[in-house]
Amino acid sequence: MLLCAVIVYSSGTLADYSCKKTSSSFLWEVCYDANSQKMRLNLSNNYYNYCHVPEVVVNNLLSASSKGSYFNSHIRGRYDC
């Protein structure tokens, strides 16, 4: 039996997101839609969605010297959809 999953973003398509690649070995890309406060992260080639993320958190993540440490301390488990 073949099972399929389709992910639908209630705020629209990924085109609504502003995406930035990073130089981190853990966090490869950060995509954010400020209107819906939704964030999509590419963590080592696995994609994760987060909801109700304030823009300041995204900016702090992007400017953190250790994105993995910032993610673990300030995002993981706090903004799950």
C-alpha positions as CSV (number, residue, x, y, z in Angstrom):
1,M,0.0,0.0,0.0
2,L,1.3,3.4,-0.9
3,L,0.6,6.3,1.4
4,C,0.9,10.0,0.4
5,A,0.9,13.2,2.4
6,V,0.2,16.6,1.2
7,I,1.2,19.6,3.2
8,V,-1.0,22.7,2.8
9,Y,0.1,26.0,4.2
10,S,-2.9,27.9,5.5
11,S,-1.1,31.2,4.8
12,G,-0.6,30.3,1.1
13,T,2.4,28.9,-0.7
14,L,6.0,28.9,0.1
15,A,6.2,31.8,-2.3
16,D,4.7,33.9,0.5
17,Y,7.9,33.2,2.6
18,S,11.2,35.1,2.5
19,C,13.9,32.5,2.6
20,K,17.6,32.9,3.6
21,K,20.3,30.3,3.3
22,T,22.8,30.1,6.2
23,S,26.3,28.9,6.6
24,S,25.4,26.7,9.5
25,S,26.1,23.0,9.3
26,F,22.8,22.4,11.2
27,L,20.4,25.1,10.0
28,W,20.6,25.3,6.2
29,E,17.7,27.7,5.4
30,V,15.2,29.9,7.2
31,C,11.9,30.8,5.5
32,Y,9.6,33.2,7.2
33,D,6.2,34.8,6.4
34,A,5.8,37.9,8.6
35,N,2.1,38.2,7.8
36,S,1.2,34.8,9.2
37,Q,4.2,34.6,11.6
38,K,5.0,31.1,10.2
39,M,8.6,29.9,9.8
40,R,9.9,26.9,7.9
41,L,13.4,25.6,8.7
42,N,15.6,23.3,6.8
43,L,17.5,21.4,9.5
44,S,20.1,19.2,7.9
45,N,17.8,18.6,4.9
46,N,14.7,18.0,6.9
47,Y,11.9,20.6,6.8
48,Y,10.0,21.7,9.9
49,N,7.2,24.2,10.3
50,Y,6.7,26.6,13.2
51,C,3.7,28.9,14.0
52,H,3.2,32.2,15.8
53,V,6.9,33.0,15.6
54,P,7.7,36.7,16.3
55,E,9.9,38.4,13.7
56,V,12.5,39.2,16.4
57,V,13.0,35.5,17.1
58,V,13.7,34.9,13.4
59,N,16.1,37.9,13.3
60,N,17.9,36.6,16.4
61,L,18.2,33.1,14.9
62,L,19.7,34.5,11.7
63,S,22.2,36.6,13.6
64,A,23.2,34.0,16.2
65,S,26.8,32.9,16.2
66,S,25.5,29.3,16.9
67,K,22.2,28.8,15.2
68,G,21.9,25.3,16.6
69,S,22.3,26.5,20.1
70,Y,19.8,29.4,19.6
71,F,17.3,27.0,18.0
72,N,17.6,24.5,20.9
73,S,17.3,27.3,23.5
74,H,14.7,29.6,22.0
75,I,12.6,27.7,19.4
76,R,12.5,23.9,19.9
77,G,9.2,23.0,21.5
78,R,7.9,26.6,21.7
79,Y,6.4,27.4,18.3
80,D,5.1,24.0,17.1
81,C,2.1,24.3,14.8
